[in-house]
Amino acid sequence: MTATTTAPAADPRAAAFARPDGPEVFGGVVHGNQVWTPDPFDVETVHPEARAAFARLLARASSAEPPPHGKTLLLLGEAGSGKTHLLRAFRTAAHAAGTAYCGYLQMTSRSANYARYVLSYLIDSLEQPYRPGAATTGLGRLARGLIDALDMIPAADRQRLCDDLLEPAEVAELVFRFADAAVQYPQFAGLDPNLLRAVLFLLPNDGRIRPKALSWLRCEDLPDHDRRMLGGLVPRPGDEMPLRTIVGLGRLMAAVQSAALVLLVDQIEEVIELARRDAAPGELFRTAVNTLVDVADALPTAVVVVGCLKELFDEIGRQSLPRPKLDRLEHDPAPLPLASRRTAEDAAAIVAPRLAALWDAAGVPPDPANPVAPYTAAHLAPLAGMSARAVLAFFHQHRSRCVEAGRWVEPAGATPPPPPPPPSDFDQLWNDALAAQKPPLVDEPKLAELLAWAVAEASAEADGGVFFGAEADDRFVQVEAHAGNAVDKQLAAVCDKSAKGGGLGKQVEEVVSRAGEIPAVFLRSTDFPKTPGAEVTKRLAKLCLPVGRHRRHVVANSDWRLMSAFRTFAAAHGKAPGFADWQLAAKPLTGLPSLRSLLALDTRPAAPPPAPVAPPAVLPKEAARAAPPPATPAAIRLGQTRGAAPAAVEFDPQSLCRHAAFLGGSGSGKTTAALTVVEQLLLSGVPVVLVDRKGDLARYADPDAWIAPEPDADRAARRARLRAAIDVALYTPGKDAGRPLAIPVAPPDLGRLPAADREQLAQYAAAALGVMLGYKSRGSDPKLVILQKAIETLAAAPDRVVTIKALQLLVGDQDDALTSHFDGQYEAKHFTKLSQDLLTLGLQHRRLLEGSDRLDVDALLGRGAAARPGKTRLSVVSTQFLGDEQAADFWVSQLLLAVERWTRQHPSPRLQAVFLFDEADRYLPAVGKPATKGPMESLLRRARSAGVGVFLATQSPGDLDYKCRDQVTTWLVGKVKETVAVGKLRPVLEAKPGAADRLAEQGAGEFYLAREGDVRPVRADVCLIPPAQLSEDRILAVARLGGAAGG
């Protein structure tokens, strides 16, 4: 393969190359957890001699006539020469042909018993899918091959063991009977009957049995209960048993399928490094190699491939080994040196399939005349002599430059990348932890909790702005994946019940019901039932891809074990310096097949990087002096403790992502306390939106408020600094005389959302409009159902905007696109009445729904075109001009939906905005369900993961719905006298006995601060602009000034 010498003048591939949303294809390091899947970019012309040698050894070991002994193949090369990549290719080839079972292990830890170490990794490897895309694991394939070979046992009896319809005692009876029969077959003669029994115990799809059988195969001890589940099978924890088990499994593989046992041993040089300071530096390496050679000596069908750094092997490894062992490594067959320097033709062959993947993702055809276009031969020539890893690093760095520039940038001359850093201590610690891992719990809710932790932790390993959220509830896990503007939701559920008695079937139906329109993922620790004709088998086939829209995956026992091990490991080392960088590079969780599949990591596009922020315009010197760029405070000061020795009360502003509530009766000072926090956030550069129901928050937009007499010189200076730092905008939706703000009937991008989100938001919008139309939300009003589907239908139509007029016409015409949803279910009178009501609504509330200045959350936050250099936006939305309560609820509900959509499109791990809702009990009441309640509950759940804080303030705390308590972590409770309200606040204050009984005694500005289990009495500082109600005329006049209050 050669590259042309000149690049086309206007190559569409150059533009595609610079797109930020393309897949990452230039990774140069193969991690151990990638070994289980084929490399889509493998180039067979790289290291052809090693591939041919492995093919010869594999053919020998898997022949009908077994050889006299096994073989070892030593691969020696420099760092970056492609040893791990080659081992991955070996596994792919062997499993594709079905001629071997491969175990992969990184020999990077000390072990008192390396046979046990090898066995642990072998079982983990055999628990991976045998072939990509198939659910059957290596052990499952082996067990099935064993049962199929027992052809003298009636097929019905054999199938009965596999049907997941038996109790453990019945399973044990069959297993022991079948194993006793198996040893009568010539091919199984001499095999340990207990090993056969343990493998047969893997066949039933029973989560009660399979983990115990795997523990037996790992040579772990078993408690009495676990032994009984296996029919009294005696465990074999002795030190000599791991080697016997490895050999026994290898012999079984040969007997069942004439398959070889291949051990792919990586990074054995780490054992040399570990022992450098030992009294006998070569002893550890000698012990490890002895174990591997012992396997090859004891098992004729074994192929042991060992990858090692040539320099360390030559320096220490060779002289550490006794002559017989060294001869086995160096002469049976001879070691293969891996060439690390690639030619320019090799570089072209390496990059061509990766570029093809980029073009495919971008919808751009490749150049048939030049497979590496827009690169030319001149671009690739300097790569000659570099390692494959360095070649890929060159392309990765060049693409990063192009993405950053937003266009094709001519590549710089190739310079070798710096040598890779030495293995970190975390590599060693993690491998030690894996070697000592314990079996995971088999309880479904605890597995779901473990999975939720692993999904959330996977964010630390994700590239390209992708992060994940997960929340466990019993055996269910709500999973969200955020990537740029996209948010994907799915419901994962652990379904480990037996099919017998309908347990699994009931679980499946429960998942479907709970998921609704959200895609579901059925997770099982054993294979799903495969009995033809069984109801649960047919049901799953109908529900899951490719027929349905749900998915099902088996989470291998080894994956559960690794998640559990890493949770323990992260708890011990997660705060150590360098841990985050190590985790991002090593990817211990996102390399697991089960997590990769659940999170669609192999198909998920990377999120585009944030657009570069334009530098602020140069301000006049006077302005620069008046508004110095504020530094982000280390903490937010609320006030001080109450007591004989007052102390400052401060907290991390980042904690406000988890929301805050400011509660107290009239005159308690709760609004003043909330504004004290708001003002400090503004000074730190966090924009704030105040939803003002009474008109007292609008005072921030009034120029007179900033020049009112202030006798305290310090407060006056801080007020001037705040005024210079902010840009205030006051909106008066519903009133043209001020600064009106029209609200859309539904989010503009509703049609582009996932089905579940589209349906939920359409339901919220229909409910809000229904309130304005006078429809009752209780019961099933056909008009509300029709309205919801009409909103969805318009949103799905290209180039259509959801307006009241468009809805009225769609419903009035009884358009086929709408009526097809109902199949004649509703009479024409419902369509007619809804159309008439929409017409009336459009005429009465035109100002709310139409207008040139439309709601834009970016504008409210002073972003994009609304940004003012050097200023932080404070937006005040006065809702008192919206008319009746129904209209106000509709408007605020649509604001809440718009904010929630904004949070999904702008995820951030840091606090980036705050929204304060005064009189929050009107939006989130304990009794009733206004149009705002559902959207507010949804925003509280979702905004926290997007760096958006919600402040709830109310003088009627007894009327607030406290079911939101788990979503709010900061509570400031002032003077409350009502008995009902005090009763509702007791759980919030339970960490301080007696606090609830003293709420009525508090004075203005006195509060109990409850945060994360701590409750303390505090006195809040007074805000710089005390709230005071403005008249309607003054609000409208100030709104027309358009931010004159800002500096």
N, C-alpha and C positions, 0 to 999 in steps of 0.2 A: 504494500500500500504506500503510495507516495502522494505528497502534497504538491499542488501547483505552485508556481513561483510568484504569481501576482494575485492580489485580492481584487474581486470585482469592485467597481466604484461605489455601487449602492447595493450592498448585500442585505436582504431582509433578515438574514441570520445574525448579522451584527447587532441589529436592534433587539432581536429576541435574546441574544446573549446577555444584554445589559438589563433585561427585565428582572425586577427583584422577586417576582413570584414564581420563578422557575424552580424545579427540583434541585437539590444539592447533589451533584453527580461527581464532584472531584475530591471526595474524601480519600485520603491516602493511607489511612490506618485501619486495619481490620481488627475489630474487637472480638474477643472470644465468643460473645453471644451472637455474633453474626454468622458463625460457622454453620448454624442449623439451616440456613437458607442459601440457595444458589446465588452466586454473584452474577447479576445481569450483565456486567461489563467484563467478565472473565475473557482473557485473550489466551487462547490455547497455544499460541506460538511463543509465549513467555515461559521459560523453563521447560522446554519440550522433553529434555533428557530425563528430568525428574518425573514427569508425568508418565513417560514410557516405562521407567523402572518400576513405578508403583503399579502400573497396569500389569506388568509381568508377575510381580509378587502376588497381586490379587488373584490373577488367573491360576497361579500355582496353588494358592491356599484354598480356593473354592472349587477345585477340580473334583471329579467323582472319586478319584483315588487320592486319599489324603497323603500329603508329604510326610517325611519322617519327623520333621520338627518345624517350628515356626521361624520367621525371618524378622530381622530388624533392618531398618533403612535410616541411616543417619544423614540429615540435611544440614550442611554447614554454610553459613553465609553471614554477611554483614547486617547491621541494623538497617532496615528498609529494603532488604533484598527480596522480600515477599514470602517469607516462610509461612506465616499464618495464612496468607492468601492461598498458598499452595495447599495447605492442609484443608482449607475450606473446599478447594476444588477436588481434592481426593474424596472427601465425604460425599460431595454432590455426585461424582461419577460412580462411586460404589453403590450408593443408595438408588441412583437412577437405574442401574443394572440389576439391583436386587441381589447382589452377590456378596454382601457383607453387612455387618452391623458395626457402626463406628462409634467409638467413645473418644471424646475430646477432653483434654485436661491441660491446664497450665501448671507446670511443675515449679511452683514459685513459693512453696511453704516448707517449713520443717515438719517432719512427721516422725513419730516413734514407730509407725507401722505404715510404710509406703504402700503396701498391698491394700490396706484399708482406705488409704487416700485415693488410690486408683479406682477401687471398687465404687467409692462414693460418687466420683465423677462419671464412671461408666454407667451407673444407674441413672444419674441425671441425664446423661446423653441419650440413653435408651428410652427415657420418658418424653423426649421430643418427638414431634411428628416424623415418621419415617421418611415420608416424601412431602415436599411443599404442597400446601393446599389440602392435604388429607388429614383427617382427624386421627387416624390410627398411629399410635406411637410405635417405636421399635419393640418395646416389650409386648404391646398388644399384638403386633404382627407375629412375634415369636410364639406367644401363647396360642394364638389362633392356628398357627402352623402345627403346633403340638397336638391340639385337640383334633384337627383335621387328619392327622396321621394315624389316629387310633381308629382305623376303619373297621375293626372287628366289633366295636361298640356301636349299637344302633344309632343312626344319625339323629333320630328324635331325642335320644338321651343326651347326646353331645350338645345339641342345640338348646336343650333345657338348661344346661349350665350357663349358657350365654344370654339368657333371656331376661335377666334382672327381675325374676318373679319368685325368687326363693328366699327363705329365711336362712340365716347363717348356718344353722345345723343341717339343713337340707343341702346347702352348698358343700359343706365339709364332707358329707356322706358321699356325694358324687365325686368330689376331688380325690378323696382317698381311694375310691373304687377305680377311678380312671388311672391314677398313678400306679396302682398295683398292676393294672393291666398293661400299662406302658412298658414297664421293665421286662415284660415277656417278649417285646418286639426286639429283633436283633439289633436294630440301629440304636436302641436306647439301653441296651445291656451295659451294665457297669455304671450308668448314671445314678446319682444319688436320688432315691425316690422322694426324699423331702424337698429337694430342689425342684423336682417336677411338680410336686404339690404346691409349692409357693408360686410357681409360674401359672399353674392352672387357677389358683385363687384370684389371679388378675382378670379372669374372663368375665365374671359377673359385673354388671354395671352397678356396683353397690359401694357407696362411699363408706360404709361401715367396715368393709372387708379389705378393700384395695390398699389403703395406707398401711394396714398391719402387714400385708404381704410384702409391700415394698420395704418396710422396716426389717422384715426377716431377711430379705435379699441383701440388705445393706449390712447384715451381720450385727444388728443392734439387738440389745436385750428387749424382751417384751414383758409387760406386766401380765398377771394371771388372766385378766379380762381379755386382753388382746390375744393371748394364746387360745382361749376358749373360742374366740371368734374364728380362729383358724383351725378348729377341730383338735386342739391340743398340740399343734405343731410346735416342737421344741426349738427355741431360737439357738443361734450359733455365734455368740459374741466372742469366742476365743480368738487369740491373735493369729492362729494359723488358718482360720476359716476364710478370711477375705480372699486369699490367693486361691484356695480350693473353690470358692464360689465363682471367681472370675474364670477359672479354667472350666468349671462345670457349665457355666453359661455358654462359653465358647464351644464346648463339645455339643451342647444342645442345639446351638445354631447350625453346626455342621450336620447333625443328625436330622434336623427338621427340614432344612432348605439348602444343604450343601453350601452354607454361607460361612465366610471367614469372620473372625473377630479382628477388627482393626482398631488399634489404639493410636491416636494422633496426639503426640506428646509435644507440647509447645513450651518454649522459654525455659528449657532445663538448665540453661546457664545461670538462672536465678539461684538454683541450689548451690552452685559454685560460689556465687557472690555471698550467699547467706553464711557460708562456712569460712570465709577468708580469715577471720580472726579466731577461729577455733584452734584448739591445741593440735588437732589433726585436720587441717583444712579440707582434705580430699575425702574424708570419711563419709560425709553426708551425701556427696555426689555418688560415691561408690555404692552406698546403700540404695539410693534411688535407682541407679542403673541396674544393680543386681535384681531388683524387683521386676523391672521391665524384661530383662533377659530371662528371668525365671518363668515369666508368662510365656515367652516365645519357646523356651525349652519344654515346658509342660504341655503346651497346646500346639499340635502340628498345624492347625489352621489359623494361627495367629500371625498378623502382620503388625509390627510395632514400628511406627514412624516417629523419629525423634528429631526435633528442630533445635539447633543450638547455634549460638554465636561462634564463629570459627576462631576468633581471637582467644576467647576464654577456654575453648576446648583444647586448643593447641598449647596454651600456657599452663593450664592446671588440670583440665579434665583428663587428658590422655594419660598423664603420669599418675593419676589417682586410681586408675583401674588395674586390677590384676590382669595378667596376660590373657587368660581364657575369655574374660568378659570383653577386653579390648578387641580381641580377635573377632568376637561375635559382632561387634559394632563396625569394625574396619574392614573385614574380609568376607562378610556373609550377608549382603554384598558390600562392596566398597562404598565409603561415604560419597555423597554427591555434593560437590561445591556448587553453590547457587550464584551465578553471575549477577552482580548488582548493577553493572553499568549497562545502560540501554542505548541502542542506536537511535538515530532520528526516525528510522522506519518503525522501530518499536514504539517510540513516543506517539507516532501517528496512529498506530494500531491501538494503543491504549486509550487515546482521546476520542477516536472516531465514534465508538458506540455511545460514549457519554454525551458527545455533542448531538448524536441522533436522538437521544432521549430528551434533550433540551428542545430540539426542533419539534419533536412530536408533542411535547407539552404545550408549546407555543402555537401549534398548528402551522408551522413553517416547513416546507419540503426541504430535504437535504439537497446539496449540490451533487448531482451524479458524477460530475467531472472531478470534483475535489471533496472527498468525504470529510475533510477537516476544515472546510471553509467556514468562516472567513479567515482562518489561519493559512499562511502560505509556507512554502518550503523554507523561506528565509527566516520565518518566525521559529520553526522547529529545529533548524540546524544547530543552534547553541545548546539544545537539550541533549545532544549526543554526549554520552559518558556519564549522565546523571542516573541515579537510581529511579525505579518506578515511583517510589514515594516522593522523591524530589520533583519528578516530572509532574505528578498530580498537584503538588504544592504550587508549582509555577502557574498552572491553569487556574487553580483555586484563587490565588492572589490576584491574577489578572482579571478574573471575573468580578472579584470584589471591587477592584478599581473601576471597572465598567459600570457596575450597579450603582456605585457611589456617584459616578459622574452622570449617570442616566444615558449613556451613549457608549459606542465602541471607542475605546482608547487604545492606541497602538501599544502592544506589549513592550515592556522594557527588556533589555538583554537578560538572558537567563543567568541568575546567580544561585549557586547552591544554597538551600536553606540551612539554617544552623542545625547542628546535630540535635536529635531528639533529647529531651531531658532524661536523666537517669530515672529509673522506676521510683515512684514516690513510696514513702513509708506506708501510705494508704493501700497501695497495691498489695503489699506484704500483709498488712493487718486484715484486709478484706479476704484474701485467700486463706489466711489462718481461720478467720471467722467461718468461712464456708466449710472448711474441713471439720469444724466442730459444730455444724448446724444441727438443730434438733427438729424432729417432725413437727409440722404445724398442727394447730388445732383443726378438728374436723367439724366443729359446730358451725352451721350455716351463717348465723348472724355474726360470729367472730371472723369467719372468712370474709364476709362482706365488709366488715370494719377494716380488716387488713387490706382488702382490695382498694377501698376508698382512700386509705392512707397512701398506698402505693401510687394510685392515679394522681393524687394531689402532689406527691413528692416527685412524680415524673416531670413536672414543670421545670424542676431544677436541671433536667437533662435535655430539655427541648431546645431546639435551635430556631432561629428565625422569628422570634416574637410569639411563639405558640406557648400557651400555658393551659393547664387543666384544673378543673375544680371537681370535687366529688363529695357527696354527703351520703352516709350510710343510714339506712332505716331498716332495722331487722335484717332480712337477707337481701334487701334491695340497695342499690347504689345509683344515685342520680349523678350522671357524668356530664360535664360540660367541657367542650374544647373551644378555646378562643384563639383565633388566628386572624389578625388584622380586623377587618370588618365582619368576619364570619364567626358565628357562634353555633356549634353543633351540639345538640342535646341527645342523650339516649339514656335509657333505663337498663342497667345491668342487674341481673338477679341470679343468685346462686340457687341452683335447682338440683340438689343431691338426693332427693327422695327416691325411693324405689318405685319402679313402674308397677309393682305388685300392689293390688288394692287401689289403684288409681292415684297414689300419692304424687307421682311426678306429673300426671295429667292435671291434677288440681293446681299444682304449682304453676304449670304452663298457663292455664286459664287466668290465674291470679295476676301473672305478669302482664298478659295481654290487656286485662281490664285496667290495671294500674297505669300502664304505659299510655293508653289512649292513642293519640296521634303521634306520639314520640316513638321512634324506632327502639325496639328492645333487643337486648342481647342475653340469651339464655346461656348461663355458665354452669359447667358441670365438672366435677373432679374425676369422673370416670366417663367412658364413652357413652354417648346417647344410645338408647335402645334402637336396635336395627331389625327387630322381628317383623318380617313382612306381614301386613294385615293388622298389626296391633294398632289400636286407636291412637295412642300417644305418638307412635311412629308416623302415622298418616297425618296427624294434626301438626306435628313439627315440620313435616315436609311441606305442608300447605302454608304455614306461617313464615318459614324462613326462605332466604334467598336460595335459588334464583326465582322461586315461585312467589313467595311473599316478600315483605320488606324487612322482616326481623332477621337476626343472625343467631347462630349458636356456636359456641366454642368450648372446647375442653381445656381446662386449666390443669396442666400436668402437675403431679405431686411435687416434682422438682421445682416448678415455678412457685408454688405456695411456700415451699421450704425456703427458697431464696428471698421471697418478699419478707417472710418472717425474720430471716437472718439479717436482712439489710435494715429492717426497722430497729432491731437491737443494735446493729452496728452504727447506724446513724445517731441513735440516742447516746451512744458512748463517745462518738468522735465528731458528730456533726458541727460542733462549735469550734473545732480546732482550726487554726489558720491553714488555708490551702484545701480544706475539704471540699468546698463548693467547686473549685476548679477541677479537682480530681474527679468528682462525681460527673461533671459535665463532660469530661473527656472519656471516662471509663464507661458511663451509661449502664450501671449495673441493673437498673430496672427496665429502661426502655429497650434493652436488648432482649428481654424475655419475649418469646413468641406470643404468649397469651396477652401481654400488655400491648405489644405492637399491633396485634390483631384487633383488640378491643378499641384502641385509640386510633386505628387506621393510620399508623405512622408511616407505612410504606406508600400510602396514596395521598396523604394530606399535603397540600402545597404549603410552602413556607409563607409566613405573613410578610407582606412588604415592609421594609424598614420605614420608620417615621420620616416624613418629609423634612429636609433640613430647615432649621429655623433661620429666617432671614435676620441679619444683624439689625439692631434697632437704628432708626434714623438718628442722625446727630442732632442733639437738642441745643438750643441756645445756652450760653453759659449760665444765665440766670435760672433757667429751668433745670439745668443739671445740678446747680447748687440746691435748688428747692426740693428736688426729688432724687436723692442719691439712691442707688439700687439697694434695696433692703436685703440684709442677710437673713437666711432662713433660721428661725430661732431653734435652739436645741430643745426647747420645751414650751408649751403653752401654759401661761400662768392664769389660774382661775381666781385665786385670792389667797387666803391664809386660813390656817386651822383656828378653830375657836378654843380658847383655853388660856391658862396662865402664861404659857410660852408659845405664842403664835409662831407657826412655821409656814413658809410658802407652800402652796398647793399647786403643783405643776404636773403635766403629763405629756407624753409623746404625742405630737399632732398626728402621727401615723395611726394611732389608736382610734382616731375619729372616723377612719374608714368603716368602723363597725358601729357607727351611729351613736347619737346621744339624745336624751330626752330631758327637757327642762320643765318641771312640773311645779305648780303652786297656785294658790288662789290669787284673786285680784290684790295687787299691792305687795305681793311677796317678793318681787324683784326678779322673777324667773326670766322675763324678756331681757332685762338689763344684763343678767348673767350670761345669757346666750350671746348677746351682742358683744360682750367683753371678749369672748372666744372668737367671734367672727372678726372683730377688728384686728386681732393679732394674726389671724390666718391671712387676712388681706395684706398686712404688712409683710408677711412671709411669701407673698406671691401666689396664694391660693385664691382663685376667684370664688365668689359667693353669690347665690341667688336667694333673695328673701321674698317669700310669698306672703303678702301683707293683706290681711282680711279687714283690718279696722282702720288703717291709715296712719298708724303711729310709726311704722318702719320707713315710710316714705320721707321722713325727715332727713335722711342721709342725702337726699337729692335737693334739699332746700338750702340755697346759699346762706340764708340767714342763720341756719343752725351752726355753721362753721365760724361765724363771727360773733356769736353770742358771748357776753362777758364770761371770762373764766379766771377767777382769782388765783387759782393754783398754777404757778408758772410751769411746773413740770407737766401737768395735764395739758396746758395750753400748747406747749412745745410738741407733745406727742400728738395732739389733735392736728397741728399744722403738718406734722410729718405724715400722718395718715391721709390728710386731704391731698397732699402732693403726690402720694403714691397710688391713688385710686382713680378710676374713671367710673362715675355713677351714671346709670341709666334707669329712668323710671318709666314704666309701661302702664297704660290704662286700658286694658282690653275691654271692648264694649263701649268705648267713648271716643268718638272721633275728635273731640275738642282737646284731648290730651295727646297721648302717643299710643294709638290703638295697636293691638297685636292679635291678628287673626289666627285661629287654630284650625288645623286640618281635621276633617272628619276621621281620617285614619292615617297612620304613618305613611309618608310618600313611598317608602320602599317596601311596603307590606307584601307586594307580590313577589319579591325576591327572597323572602324569608323561608326557612324550612316550614313544612306543612303544619307542624305542631305549633310553632310560634305564630304563624299566620292565622290559624284558627283561634288561638287564645286572644290575640290582639283584636281580631275582628269581633270576638265575643264581648270583650271589654268595650269596644267602640259602640257596638249595638246596644249594650246595656245602658251606656251613658246617654245615647240618643233616645233610647226608650224612656228614660226618666223625663227628658224634656218633652217627649210626646205624650206623657201621662200614662204610659203602659206600666202595669204592675210586674215587678220582677219575680214575684212568687208564682209558682205554677208554670205551665208551659204555654206561653202566649204565642200562637202561630206567627203573629206579626214580628215578634222579636227574632224568631228562628229565620223567617224570610229575610229580615233586615241583615242579620249576620251573614247569610249566604250571599246576599246582594253585595255586601262590602267585599267579601272574598272574591266574588266573580269579577267585579270591577278592578280590584287590585291585581288579579291575574291577567287581565287583558292588557296587551302592549299599548303603550301611549295613551292610557286612560287614567284620569285622575279621579279619585273618589271624592265627589262633591255631593251636596244635598240634591242639586238639580239632576246630576247624573243618576243618583240612586232613585229619585222620583220617576224618571223616565224608564229606567230599567224595570222597576217594579210595576209601573203603570202599564207598560207594554207587555208585561208577562213574557219577557224575552226567554227564548228557549234555553239560552246559556244559564239562566237562573232556574227555570222550572224543572230542568233536568235533574236537579238535586233532590226533588221531592216526589217524583213519580206519581203525580196526581194526588198527593197526600192532603193538600190544603185546597180549600174552596177558593173560587175567584174573589169572593167578597173580602177575604183577608188581604189580597193583593191590592184591591181597589181602595180599601180603608187606609192601608199603609201609604199608598201613593198620595192620597188626599192629605194625610197628616204631614207627610214630608213636604208637600207644597206649602202648607201653612207654616211649618217650621222654618222653611227657607225664607219666607217673607218676613216673619217676625224677628228672626235672629240673624239677619244678613250680616250685621256688623261683627258678630262673633266668628262667623265662618268664612267671610270673604274680606279681602282687603290687600293692599299692596305690601304692607309690612306684616309678614307671616312669621309664625313661631319658628325660630332656629336656635337650637341649644348652643351651637357654636357662638352665635351672636350674643346670647345671654351671658356666655362666659368670656366674651371679649377675645375670641379666637378668630383666626383667618382674617377675612376682610374687616371684621369689627375690632381687630386688635389696635391698640394705641401703644406705640413703643414706650417702654418704661412705666406703663400703667397696669394695674390689676383691676379687672372689672368687678364692680358691685352692681348687680341688677336687682331692682325692686319691682315686683309685679303686684300692682294693686288690683284686687279682685272685687272691690266694692261697687264697680260700675257694670257688673255682669248681669244685673237684674235679679230675677228670682233665684231661689236656692238651687233649683234644678239646673238652671243655666250655668251657675257658678260651679256646681259639681261636675257638669259635663266638661267645662273648660279646663278645670284643674285635672280631671281624669286624663284628658288628652295631653296635658303638660307632663303628667307622670309617665304616660306611655312614651312620649317623645324622649324624656330623660332616660328611661330604661333602654330605649333603642340606642341612644347615644352611648350609654355605658357599654353596651355590647360591641359597639363599633370602635370604642376607644379604651380598651382594657389597659390598666396600668397597675403595677404593684405598689405605687406610691400615691399618697393623697393628692388628687388633682382638682377637686371641686367640692363645694359644700352647698346643699340646698336646705334652707330653713323654712319650715311650714308653721306659721303661727296659728293658734286655735286648731291644733292638729286633731283634736277630738272630733271635729266636723268631718275630717277626711278618713279617720280610722276609728269610728265609734264602736263602743262595746255592744250596742243594740242597733240593729238595722244594717242595711247594706247599701249605702249610697254608691254612686258610680265610681267614686274615688277609692273605695276600700280595696277591691281586688288589685288595681294597679299599684296602690301604695304598698300592700303586702308583698307584691312581686318585686317592687323596687328595693324594699328593705332587704330582701333575700339576695338580690343580684348585684346591687350597687357596690357592696363591700368588696367584691372581688375585682372591681374596676377602679378602685381608688376614689370612689365618690361617697362622701359622708352625707347622711340625712339627719337633720336636727328637727326634733318634734317638740314644740312648745305649746302648753295649754294651761289655762287657768281653771279648767274643769277636769282634773285628773280622774275623777270618778267615772267620767264618761268615755275614757280612752280604752281601747281594746288592748288588754295586756297579753294577749296571745303572741304579740310581737316581741315579748320580753327576751327571748333567746337571740333575737337579731340585734338587740341594742345592748351595748356593754357599758355605756356611761350614763348614769342617772343622777340628776341633780333635783332633789326633792325639797321644796320650800314649805311655807306655811300651808297646811291642809287641815281643814276642820271637819269636813263632812265624813260621817262614820263609814259610808260605803267606800269613799275614796281611800280612807286610811286602811280599811280592810284589804283593798286591792293592792296597796303598796307594801303590806307586810312582807310578802315573799321577796320583794326587792331589797328590803332592809333587814332581812333575817340575820345577817352576819353580825349585827349590832343589837343585841337584846334591848328592848325598851325604846329604841329610836322611833318606831312607829307611834308609840304612845305620846311622844313629845313633839310630834309634827305641829300640832295646833299652837304650841307655845313659842314657835320661832318668830322672830321679827323680820322686817324687810331686809333682804340681802343675806339672810341666814338659811343655810341648806344642809342637808345630808348628801354627801357625795358617795355614791355606790358604784364601785368599779371592780370587776373581776374578783368578787368575794370579799372586798374590803369596803367598809362603811366608816366614814369619818365626818364629824361636824365641821363645816367650813363657813367662812364669810366671804362672799364673792366681791371682787373689785367692781367698781362702777364704770360702765362703758363711757367712752369719750363723747358720744352723741346720744344723750338720754332720749328714749322714745317719748314722743308727744304727738297726740293726734292732730293731723292737719285737716283743715276744711276741704270739702270736695273741690271748691274753686281753686284753693291753693295747690292741691295735688295736680289738677289739670294744668295750671299755669306753670308749675315747676316741671311737669313732664314735657311741656312744649319747649323748655329751655334746652333739653337734650343733653344733660350731663354738665351743665355749668357749675354744679357743685364740685365736680372733680377739679384737681389743681390746674 
